[in-house]
Amino acid sequence: MPVTAAEVRHDANEVVLVRQSDFVGWYAWSCRECEASAVAAPAGSGLMAASPF
């Protein structure tokens, strides 16, 4: 499932956080994957490989 703009934000440390509807919690990855790329990323992208916390 693609990530929607409403599910993506940056925290104070510029880490991108994304809420996944199939997981209770947030996934985070480096800001190298910027918000625009996260929103545009197709399902099955590397974004899903982020560690949950």
N, C-alpha and C positions, 0 to 999 in steps of 0.2 A: 504494500500500500504506500503510495507516495506521501511524503510529509507535507502537510499544509502550512501556510504562513502562520496560522493561528497557533500551531504546535511548536514553532521554532522561536527561540530567543537567545540572547547572549547574557551571561551573568556578569558580575562586576569585574571578573578576571578575564573577560573576553573568551570564555569557554562557551561553545555553542551547546545549548541544552535542547533536547527534543523530546516531546511527550509521545510515546508510542501507545496507540489504542489497545494493542494486544499485550501490553506489559504495564503493570501498576508501578509507576515510577518514572524516572528520567534517564535518558542516555546522554552522555556528553562526549565530545571529541574536540580536538584542537580547533581554534578559530581559523586555521588554514582552510578548513571546510567552512566557508563563509555562509551567512544566512541565505543569500541568494542561491548559492549552489545547493544548499540543503533543501530549499523549497523546490528547486528544479530537479533534484535527484530522482531517478526512477526507482521503482520497487526493486529490491534485491541489490541495491548499491552497497558500497562499503560502509555506509552510515550505520547499517544494521550490526556491524561488527564491533561497535562501541561497547564498552563495559557498563552495565547497569550499576546504579548506586542508590 
